[in-house]
Amino acid sequence: MLDTLVEFFSEYGYAAVFSCLILCGLGVPVPEDITLVSGGVISGLDLSNPHIMLVVGMAGVLVGDSTMFLGGRFFGYRVQRLRFFRRIVSPQRFSQIQKKFKKHGLGLLFVARFLPGLRSPIYLVAGMSHRISYLTFIIMDGLAALISVPVWIYMGYFFADNLDELMEYVHDVQKAIFLALGVLLLIILVIYFKRKFHNKMDNTASEDEKDDEEIDGDIYAIYNEDEQNKKGS
């Protein structure tokens, strides 16, 4: 895949990289990370400027992602009728993504940039949900892209003279990204369950205080009743 993309981009330059990234955003099974790395490689071969390639890469990524988001916003659930869409995302998978987005919202939107295969349907669901504005979407997506896009392009640029070694580094970075996401997920789960535990303890403490107050009230009422009985006798 890398050799093919490098050859194609070498011939058609920035326009080819930009177009390919839009197709990636639409869910076409072409790895976005390899596409960006290939763009960096042709810069390392002095066929393009790496800094301009970075701008082209950011633009292609954001336009592709925006297409999915706005498609979900304008067409809504009608997109499920499209055969092309059903090939990319099964109804069961689409339902699972909807549930996760309702639960995690912006967090899932940010992390989606690092989840190949889930990125496009998540952005589509985000648009369909009408829960966030396009401005919020593009800011979150842009922040995530500022992490991933420069890494892939400049990696391709600096290791353009040895594609085999480059692919080893690409796989290492991919593993590191998934590891980081796993650690982040673990931290989120720990915080979630910790808050849930504290809330449960607070509720229990409140119930205990209420019971104590009721007991004190009952004792006080009994005491007053005894006092009144003594006075009456």
C-alpha positions in Angstrom: 0.0 0.0 0.0 2.8 2.5 0.9 4.7 1.9 -2.3 1.6 2.3 -4.4 0.5 5.5 -2.7 4.1 7.0 -2.9 4.2 6.2 -6.6 0.7 7.8 -7.2 1.4 10.9 -5.1 4.8 11.3 -6.7 3.1 11.8 -10.1 0.1 13.9 -9.0 1.4 15.7 -5.9 -0.7 17.7 -3.4 -4.0 17.2 -5.3 -3.7 13.4 -5.1 -3.0 13.5 -1.3 -5.8 15.9 -0.7 -8.3 13.8 -2.7 -7.2 10.6 -1.1 -7.7 12.0 2.4 -11.2 13.1 1.5 -11.9 9.5 0.4 -10.5 8.3 3.7 -12.9 10.6 5.5 -15.8 9.1 3.6 -15.0 5.6 4.8 -13.2 4.3 1.8 -10.9 1.5 3.0 -7.6 3.4 2.5 -5.6 3.8 5.7 -5.4 7.5 6.5 -2.2 7.2 8.4 -0.4 5.5 5.5 -1.8 8.2 3.2 -0.3 10.9 5.3 3.0 9.0 5.7 3.1 8.7 1.9 2.6 12.4 1.5 5.6 12.9 3.9 7.7 10.4 1.9 7.3 12.4 -1.4 8.4 15.5 0.6 11.4 13.6 1.8 12.2 12.7 -1.8 12.2 16.5 -2.7 9.0 16.2 -4.8 7.0 18.5 -2.5 7.5 20.8 0.5 6.8 19.1 3.8 5.3 22.2 5.4 2.9 22.7 2.5 2.1 19.0 2.7 1.2 19.4 6.4 -1.3 22.1 5.4 -2.7 20.0 2.6 -2.9 17.0 5.0 -4.8 19.0 7.6 -7.1 20.4 5.0 -7.8 17.0 3.5 -8.5 15.4 6.9 -10.8 18.2 8.1 -12.7 18.4 4.8 -13.2 14.6 4.7 -14.4 14.5 8.4 -16.6 17.5 7.9 -18.3 15.8 4.9 -19.4 12.9 7.1 -20.5 15.2 9.9 -22.5 17.5 7.7 -23.9 14.5 5.8 -25.3 13.2 9.0 -26.6 16.6 9.9 -28.4 17.2 6.6 -29.6 13.7 5.7 -30.1 12.2 9.2 -31.2 8.6 9.5 -31.9 8.4 5.8 -28.3 7.6 5.2 -29.0 4.1 6.6 -30.9 3.3 3.4 -27.8 3.8 1.3 -26.2 0.5 0.3 -22.8 2.1 0.4 -23.3 3.2 4.0 -24.5 -0.3 5.0 -21.4 -1.8 3.5 -19.2 0.4 5.7 -21.3 0.1 8.9 -23.7 -2.6 9.8 -27.0 -1.7 11.5 -25.8 -3.4 14.7 -22.5 -1.5 14.7 -24.3 1.7 14.0 -26.6 1.2 16.9 -23.6 0.6 19.2 -21.9 3.8 18.1 -25.1 5.8 18.7 -25.2 4.5 22.3 -21.6 5.2 23.0 -21.8 8.7 21.5 -24.9 9.5 23.7 -22.9 8.4 26.7 -19.4 9.8 26.0 -20.1 12.7 23.6 -17.1 15.0 23.0 -14.6 12.6 24.5 -15.5 10.0 21.9 -15.4 12.6 19.2 -11.8 13.5 20.1 -10.7 9.9 20.4 -12.4 8.9 17.1 -9.6 10.5 15.1 -7.3 7.7 16.4 -9.8 4.8 15.7 -9.5 3.6 12.1 -12.8 2.0 11.0 -14.8 3.8 13.6 -13.9 7.4 12.8 -16.3 7.9 9.9 -19.4 6.4 11.4 -18.8 8.3 14.7 -18.6 11.6 12.9 -21.7 10.7 11.0 -23.6 9.9 14.2 -22.3 13.1 15.7 -23.9 15.1 12.9 -27.1 13.1 13.1 -27.5 13.6 16.8 -27.7 17.5 16.6 -26.1 17.5 20.1 -23.1 19.5 19.0 -22.6 22.4 16.6 -20.3 22.2 13.6 -18.0 24.7 15.2 -17.5 22.5 18.2 -17.0 19.5 15.9 -14.3 21.1 13.8 -12.5 22.4 16.9 -12.4 19.0 18.5 -11.4 17.3 15.3 -8.8 19.9 14.5 -7.2 19.5 17.9 -6.9 15.8 17.4 -5.7 16.2 13.9 -2.9 18.6 15.2 -1.6 15.6 17.0 -1.8 12.9 14.4 -1.3 14.6 11.0 2.1 16.2 11.8 3.4 12.9 13.3 2.6 10.9 10.2 3.8 13.5 7.6 7.1 14.3 9.3 7.8 10.6 10.0 7.4 9.9 6.3 9.6 13.0 5.5 12.5 12.0 7.8 12.5 8.3 6.9 11.8 8.6 3.2 15.0 6.9 2.2 14.2 3.6 3.9 10.5 2.5 3.5 11.0 -0.8 5.3 12.4 0.9 8.4 9.6 3.6 8.0 6.9 0.9 8.1 8.4 -0.5 11.3 8.2 2.9 12.9 4.7 3.4 11.7 3.6 0.1 13.3 5.4 1.1 16.6 3.6 4.5 16.6 0.3 2.8 16.0 0.9 0.4 18.9 1.9 3.4 21.1 -1.3 5.2 20.1 -3.5 2.3 21.0 -1.6 1.8 24.3 -2.1 5.5 25.1 -5.8 5.2 24.3 -6.0 2.1 26.6 -4.4 4.0 29.4 -6.7 6.9 28.9 -9.7 4.6 28.9 -8.5 3.0 32.1 -8.1 6.4 33.8 -11.6 7.5 32.7 -13.0 4.2 34.1 -11.2 4.7 37.4 -12.5 8.3 37.7 -16.0 7.2 36.8 -16.2 4.4 39.3 -14.5 6.5 42.0 -17.1 9.2 41.6 -19.9 6.6 41.5 -18.6 5.1 44.7 -18.3 8.5 46.5 -21.8 9.4 45.4 -23.1 6.2 46.7 -21.3 6.8 50.0 -22.7 10.3 50.2 -26.2 9.0 49.6 -25.7 6.4 52.3 -24.4 9.0 54.7 -27.4 11.2 54.0 -29.8 8.4 54.6 -28.0 7.5 57.9 -28.3 11.1 59.0 -32.0 11.1 58.1 -32.5 7.9 60.1 -30.6 9.4 63.0 -32.8 12.5 62.9 -35.9 10.3 62.8 -34.7 8.3 65.8 -33.8 11.4 67.7 -37.3 12.8 67.0 -38.9 9.6 68.1 -36.9 9.6 71.4 -37.7 13.3 72.0 -41.4 12.6 71.4 -41.4 9.7 73.8 -39.5 11.8 76.4 -42.0 14.6 76.1 -44.9 12.2 76.4 -43.4 10.7 79.6 -42.9 14.2 81.1 -46.4 15.1 80.4 -47.7 11.9 82.0 -45.6 12.6 85.1 -47.1 16.1 85.3 -50.6 14.8 84.8 -50.2 12.2 87.6 
